[in-house]
Amino acid sequence: MLLLALLLAAPAVTRSDNLTYATAGGERLALDFVAPAGPGPFPLVVTLHGGAWKVGSRHDLSRPALW
């Protein structure tokens, strides 16, 4: 029961969505940034959406990983 509660507990994070990091060809390029709450330093994980600029969205990857 305790393990289930730990897996379902929402981690304390700071989330910023749709941050513009560049503009290319008149298109705004945006990212979503999630960081653990509290003092760091923390490791960085970069997740790239592999949709060949044709299908899908970075929002498809917005579920938190449980690992």
DSSP file (Angstrom, degrees, kcal/mol; ACC not computed):
  #  RESIDUE AA STRUCTURE BP1 BP2  ACC     N-H-->O    O-->H-N    N-H-->O    O-->H-N    TCO  KAPPA ALPHA  PHI   PSI    X-CA   Y-CA   Z-CA
    1    1 A M     >        0   0    0      0, 0.0     4,-2.1     0, 0.0     5,-0.1   0.000 360.0 360.0 360.0 -41.5    0.0    0.0    0.0
    2    2 A L  H  >  +     0   0    0      1,-0.2     4,-2.2     2,-0.2     5,-0.2   0.903 360.0  52.6 -64.5 -40.0    2.8    2.4    0.8
    3    3 A L  H  > S+     0   0    0      1,-0.2     4,-2.2     2,-0.2    -1,-0.2   0.916 108.8  49.8 -61.6 -43.4    4.5    1.6   -2.5
    4    4 A L  H  > S+     0   0    0      1,-0.2     4,-2.0     2,-0.2    -1,-0.2   0.912 109.9  50.9 -61.2 -43.2    1.3    2.4   -4.4
    5    5 A A  H  X S+     0   0    0     -4,-2.1     4,-1.2     1,-0.2    -1,-0.2   0.887 110.2  49.9 -62.8 -39.0    1.0    5.7   -2.5
    6    6 A L  H  < S+     0   0    0     -4,-2.2    -1,-0.2     1,-0.2    -2,-0.2   0.885 111.2  48.6 -67.7 -38.4    4.6    6.6   -3.4
    7    7 A L  H  < S+     0   0    0     -4,-2.2    -1,-0.2     1,-0.2    -2,-0.2   0.840 115.9  43.3 -69.5 -32.9    4.1    5.9   -7.0
    8    8 A L  H  < S+     0   0    0     -4,-2.0    -1,-0.2    -5,-0.2    -2,-0.2   0.616  88.3 107.3 -89.2 -13.6    0.8    7.9   -7.2
    9    9 A A  S  < S-     0   0    0     -4,-1.2    -3,-0.0    -5,-0.2    -4,-0.0  -0.447  75.5-120.3 -68.2 134.3    2.1   10.9   -5.2
   10   10 A A        -     0   0    0     -2,-0.2    -1,-0.1     1,-0.1    -2,-0.1  -0.612  28.3-124.3 -75.6 127.9    2.7   13.9   -7.4
   11   11 A P        -     0   0    0      0, 0.0     2,-0.9     0, 0.0    -1,-0.1  -0.375  26.6-104.5 -70.2 152.3    6.3   15.0   -7.2
   12   12 A A        +     0   0    0     25,-0.1    25,-2.5    -2,-0.1     2,-0.3  -0.687  61.6 153.4 -79.0 109.2    7.1   18.6   -6.1
   13   13 A V  E     -A   36   0A   0     -2,-0.9     2,-0.5    23,-0.3    21,-0.0  -0.913  45.6-131.1-135.4 160.8    8.0   20.3   -9.4
   14   14 A T  E     -A   35   0A   0     21,-3.2    21,-2.5    -2,-0.3     2,-0.4  -0.973  31.0-165.8-109.3 126.5    8.0   23.7  -11.0
   15   15 A R  E     -A   34   0A   0     -2,-0.5     2,-0.4    19,-0.2    19,-0.2  -0.946  15.3-179.6-121.6 133.8    6.5   23.6  -14.5
   16   16 A S  E     -A   33   0A   0     17,-3.0    17,-3.3    -2,-0.4     3,-0.3  -0.980  14.5-163.5-130.0 118.6    6.7   26.2  -17.2
   17   17 A D  E     +     0   0A   0     -2,-0.4    15,-0.2    15,-0.2    -2,-0.0  -0.720  62.2  13.9-103.6 151.9    4.9   25.5  -20.5
   18   18 A N  E    S+     0   0A   0     -2,-0.3     2,-0.5     1,-0.2    14,-0.2   0.845  71.5 172.6  58.8  41.9    5.3   27.1  -23.9
   19   19 A L  E     -A   31   0A   0     12,-2.8    12,-2.0    -3,-0.3     2,-0.5  -0.701  31.6-129.0 -79.3 126.3    8.5   29.0  -23.3
   20   20 A T  E     +A   30   0A   0     -2,-0.5    10,-0.3    10,-0.2     3,-0.1  -0.651  34.0 169.1 -77.3 124.8    9.8   30.5  -26.5
   21   21 A Y  E     -     0   0A   0      8,-2.5     2,-0.3    -2,-0.5    -1,-0.2   0.575  64.3 -12.1-109.8 -15.5   13.4   29.6  -27.0
   22   22 A A  E     -A   29   0A   0      7,-1.2     7,-3.0     2,-0.0     2,-0.4  -0.974  54.2-129.4-169.3 168.1   13.8   30.8  -30.7
   23   23 A T  E     +A   28   0A   0     -2,-0.3     2,-0.4     5,-0.2     5,-0.2  -1.000  25.2 179.1-129.2 131.6   12.0   32.0  -33.8
   24   24 A A  E >   -A   27   0A   0      3,-2.5     3,-2.2    -2,-0.4    -2,-0.0  -0.990  68.7 -10.5-136.8 126.3   12.7   30.5  -37.2
   25   25 A G  T 3  S-     0   0    0     -2,-0.4     3,-0.1     1,-0.3    -1,-0.1   0.823 128.5 -55.9  58.4  31.7   11.1   31.4  -40.4
   26   26 A G  T 3  S+     0   0    0      1,-0.3     2,-0.4     0, 0.0    -1,-0.3   0.437 113.3 121.8  80.3  -0.9    8.5   33.4  -38.6
   27   27 A E  E <   -A   24   0A   0     -3,-2.2    -3,-2.5     2,-0.0     2,-0.5  -0.808  63.0-128.6 -98.1 135.0    7.5   30.4  -36.4
   28   28 A R  E     -A   23   0A   0     -2,-0.4     2,-0.5    -5,-0.2    -5,-0.2  -0.694  18.8-150.0 -79.4 125.7    7.8   30.6  -32.6
   29   29 A L  E     -A   22   0A   0     -7,-3.0    -8,-2.5    -2,-0.5    -7,-1.2  -0.882  22.8-176.7-100.1 125.0    9.8   27.6  -31.3
   30   30 A A  E     -A   20   0A   0     -2,-0.5     2,-0.3   -10,-0.3   -10,-0.2  -0.808  13.7-169.9-124.9 159.5    8.6   26.6  -27.8
   31   31 A L  E     -A   19   0A   0    -12,-2.0   -12,-2.8    -2,-0.3     2,-0.4  -0.940  21.1-127.4-140.1 163.1    9.5   24.1  -25.1
   32   32 A D  E     -     0   0A   0     -2,-0.3     2,-0.4   -15,-0.2   -15,-0.2  -0.944  24.8-160.4-111.4 137.0    8.1   22.9  -21.8
   33   33 A F  E     +A   16   0A   0    -17,-3.3   -17,-3.0    -2,-0.4     2,-0.4  -0.974  11.0 179.8-125.2 128.3   10.4   23.0  -18.8
   34   34 A V  E     +A   15   0A   0     -2,-0.4   -19,-0.2   -19,-0.2    -2,-0.0  -0.996   6.7 175.9-128.3 128.8    9.9   21.0  -15.6
   35   35 A A  E     -A   14   0A   0    -21,-2.5   -21,-3.2    -2,-0.4     3,-0.1  -0.976  35.2-103.6-132.2 145.3   12.3   21.2  -12.7
   36   36 A P  E     -A   13   0A   0      0, 0.0   -23,-0.3     0, 0.0     2,-0.1  -0.358  42.8-110.5 -61.6 145.2   12.3   19.6   -9.2
   37   37 A A  S    S+     0   0    0    -25,-2.5   -25,-0.1     2,-0.0   -24,-0.0  -0.483  79.5  38.2 -73.5 149.5   11.3   22.0   -6.5
   38   38 A G  S    S-     0   0    0     -2,-0.1     2,-0.1    -3,-0.1     0, 0.0  -0.348 101.6 -33.0 102.6 176.6   14.1   23.0   -4.1
   39   39 A P  S    S+     0   0    0      0, 0.0    -2,-0.0     0, 0.0     0, 0.0  -0.425  73.8 170.0 -73.5 145.9   17.7   23.8   -4.4
   40   40 A G        -     0   0    0     -2,-0.1     2,-0.1     2,-0.1    -3,-0.0  -0.023  64.5-175.1 -97.1-156.0   19.8   21.9   -7.0
   41   41 A P        +     0   0    0      0, 0.0     0, 0.0     0, 0.0     0, 0.0   0.456  51.7 174.4 -79.0 154.9   21.9   21.1   -8.7
   42   42 A F        -     0   0    0     -2,-0.1    -2,-0.1    -6,-0.0     2,-0.0  -0.903  34.8-102.4-123.4 153.0   19.8   18.5  -10.5
   43   43 A P        -     0   0    0      0, 0.0     2,-0.4     0, 0.0    -1,-0.0  -0.357  37.7-127.5 -67.4 158.0   20.6   16.3  -13.5
   44   44 A L        -     0   0    0     -9,-0.0     2,-0.5    -2,-0.0    -9,-0.0  -0.921  19.1-168.4-113.7 133.8   19.1   17.4  -16.8
   45   45 A V        -     0   0    0     -2,-0.4     2,-0.5     2,-0.0     0, 0.0  -0.989   5.9-162.7-119.6 125.3   17.0   15.1  -19.1
   46   46 A V        -     0   0    0     -2,-0.5     2,-0.5     2,-0.0    -2,-0.0  -0.940   4.0-166.4-109.1 124.1   16.2   16.4  -22.6
   47   47 A T        -     0   0    0     -2,-0.5     2,-0.5    11,-0.0    14,-0.1  -0.948   3.5-162.8-112.7 122.5   13.4   14.7  -24.4
   48   48 A L        -     0   0    0     -2,-0.5     2,-0.4     2,-0.0    -2,-0.0  -0.890  18.1-129.6-107.8 132.6   13.0   15.3  -28.2
   49   49 A H        -     0   0    0     -2,-0.5     2,-0.5     1,-0.1     3,-0.2  -0.659  15.2-154.6 -77.4 129.0    9.9   14.6  -30.1
   50   50 A G        +     0   0    0     -2,-0.4    -1,-0.1     1,-0.2     6,-0.0  -0.368  49.5 127.4-102.6  54.0   10.7   12.5  -33.1
   51   51 A G  S >> S-     0   0    0     -2,-0.5     3,-2.4     3,-0.0     4,-2.0   0.267  74.6-119.7 -94.9  12.4    7.8   13.4  -35.4
   52   52 A A  T 34  -     0   0    0      1,-0.3    -2,-0.1     2,-0.2     4,-0.1   0.782  62.9 -74.3  56.7  27.9    9.9   14.4  -38.4
   53   53 A W  T 34 S+     0   0    0      2,-0.2    -1,-0.3    -4,-0.2     3,-0.1   0.680 130.1  79.0  60.1  19.3    8.3   17.9  -38.1
   54   54 A K  T <4 S+     0   0    0     -3,-2.4     2,-0.3     1,-0.3    -2,-0.2   0.712  88.0  29.9-122.8 -40.7    5.1   16.3  -39.6
   55   55 A V  S  < S+     0   0    0     -4,-2.0    -1,-0.3     2,-0.0    -2,-0.2  -0.882  95.7   9.7-129.2 155.9    3.2   14.3  -37.0
   56   56 A G        -     0   0    0     -2,-0.3     2,-0.3    -3,-0.1    -7,-0.0  -0.137  65.3-114.7  75.7-171.1    2.6   14.5  -33.3
   57   57 A S    >   -     0   0    0      1,-0.1     3,-1.5    -7,-0.0     4,-0.3  -0.979  23.6-107.0-159.7 158.4    3.5   17.1  -30.8
   58   58 A R  G >  S+     0   0    0     -2,-0.3     3,-1.5     1,-0.3    -1,-0.1   0.756 115.8  70.4 -64.4 -21.6    5.7   17.7  -27.8
   59   59 A H  G >  S+     0   0    0      1,-0.3     3,-1.3     2,-0.2    -1,-0.3   0.721  82.9  70.1 -68.3 -19.3    2.5   17.5  -25.8
   60   60 A D  G <  S+     0   0    0     -3,-1.5     3,-0.3     1,-0.3    -1,-0.3   0.727 100.5  48.5 -66.0 -20.1    2.3   13.8  -26.5
   61   61 A L  G <  S+     0   0    0     -3,-1.5    -1,-0.3    -4,-0.3    -2,-0.2   0.150  79.9 104.1-104.3  17.0    5.3   13.4  -24.2
   62   62 A S    <   +     0   0    0     -3,-1.3    -1,-0.2     2,-0.1    -2,-0.1   0.560  48.0 104.6 -84.2  -7.5    3.9   15.5  -21.3
   63   63 A R  S    S-     0   0    0     -3,-0.3     2,-0.1    -4,-0.1    -3,-0.0  -0.542  80.3-111.5 -69.8 136.2    3.0   12.6  -19.0
   64   64 A P        -     0   0    0      0, 0.0     2,-0.2     0, 0.0    -1,-0.1  -0.445  28.7-121.3 -68.4 141.0    5.5   12.2  -16.2
   65   65 A A        -     0   0    0     -2,-0.1     2,-0.5     1,-0.1    -3,-0.0  -0.588  10.6-142.6 -79.8 143.7    7.7    9.2  -16.3
   66   66 A L              0   0    0     -2,-0.2    -1,-0.1     1,-0.2   -59,-0.0  -0.447 360.0 360.0-104.9  58.0    7.5    6.9  -13.3
   67   67 A W              0   0    0     -2,-0.5    -1,-0.2     0, 0.0    -2,-0.0   0.340 360.0 360.0-139.9 360.0   11.2    5.9  -13.1
